[in-house]
Amino acid sequence: MYSKEELSTVIEEYVHALPFPEEPDSLYAPIAYSLERGGKRLRPLLAMMACNIFSDDVERALPCAAAVEVFHNFTLLHDDIMDNAAVRRGKPAVHRKWGANSAILSGDAMMIYSYRLLERVDPVLLPELFPIFNDTSLKVCEGQQYDMDFESLERVPMDDYLLMISLKTAVLLAGATVMGAICGGASREDCERLHTFAMELGMAFQIRDDILDSYGTQASLGKKIGGDIIEGKKTFLTTDAMEVADEDTRRRLAGLMHNREMIPDEKVTRVLAIYDALGVRERAEAAVTRYTDRATAALAGLSVPAARREPMERLALELTSRWS
């Protein structure tokens, strides 16, 4: 079997060798910029590792892995415009460097290019992989729409928030994992187990992200802490706080989250004080543990020797306990 580091190297080499045209430069330069080193490459890594659980011929999964990575980065170009995010992975966001119009068009081109990459898979597997990719891609868009819809609401039920992150984050992890497993020759039953694993992992991963945005450090994350609070975005922390707070605290929190005039650092400090008083962080950590346990339980059900699934389990634990 391949190590995580070996698979990461294979992915990087493949992605950086993708033959994007040179002209027009204003269309393709943003694409190359967005795919430069700096991201976790989590989705292609899951695809490659899932393939490797069942086969040592991991190159069979490379086109799927790259297609998912290009699609994911396309969504980031557009998300950053919608969120008015200035920084991505410690660098200026594409729309800040080239303008919104270029970011939109380059993102569109990336989406189309992801389908070109799918054309490289084994033709025998394409009828099975293509619907998974399409269904996954559409659900990601649904998740982003819910995320935007929630911005104007004072309070979002926890179940609605969890549905949103399952669509916006977890389904793409699950789609990548299942596509990789199919490339490796996994049975339908094992694909279902891996789908469950990756969905639960995706939930834990996103809630960990929510925690890091409020309680991480700028040095480790490469971005300013408290961005979700400053932008008034709904996160697990905000949603939980609104559910457990009394009416007065709920009004104060809502007022802070919707206040665009307050000095950002003061806003973050005051919101975090409410989170701390309500024990929000502790419940978020408990949720991460709960989803992680479900993920590893699903992984343990695979019909392969423990040694074949161990690298994937180790990755899951790294991702859900990370502080960067």
Salt bridges, closest charged atoms under 4 A:
GLU12 OE1 - HIS16 NE2 2.98
GLU12 OE1 - ARG37 NH1 3.99
GLU12 OE2 - ARG41 NE 2.98
GLU36 OE1 - LYS91 NZ 2.98
ASP56 OD1 - ARG308 NH2 3.26
GLU69 OE2 - ARG41 NH1 2.74
ASP80 OD1 - ARG88 NH2 2.63
ASP83 OD1 - LYS233 NZ 3.77
ASP108 OD1 - HIS78 NE2 3.77
ASP122 OD2 - ARG60 NH1 3.81
ASP135 OD2 - LYS139 NZ 3.27
ASP147 OD2 - LYS168 NZ 2.58
ASP147 OD2 - LYS233 NZ 3.05
GLU151 OE2 - LYS233 NZ 3.92
ASP190 OD1 - ARG193 NH1 2.70
GLU200 OE1 - ARG294 NH1 3.86
ASP209 OD1 - ARG322 NH2 2.31
ASP213 OD1 - LYS223 NZ 3.67
GLU231 OE1 - ARG260 NH1 3.21
ASP240 OD2 - ARG283 NE 2.87
GLU247 OE1 - ARG250 NH1 2.84
GLU247 OE2 - ARG251 NH1 3.87
ASP248 OD1 - ARG251 NH2 3.91
ASP248 OD2 - ARG252 NE 3.69
ASP265 OD1 - LYS224 NZ 3.28
GLU266 OE2 - ARG270 NH1 3.56
GLU285 OE1 - ARG208 NH2 2.79
GLU310 OE2 - ARG314 NH1 2.30
GLU318 OE1 - LYS4 NZ 2.68
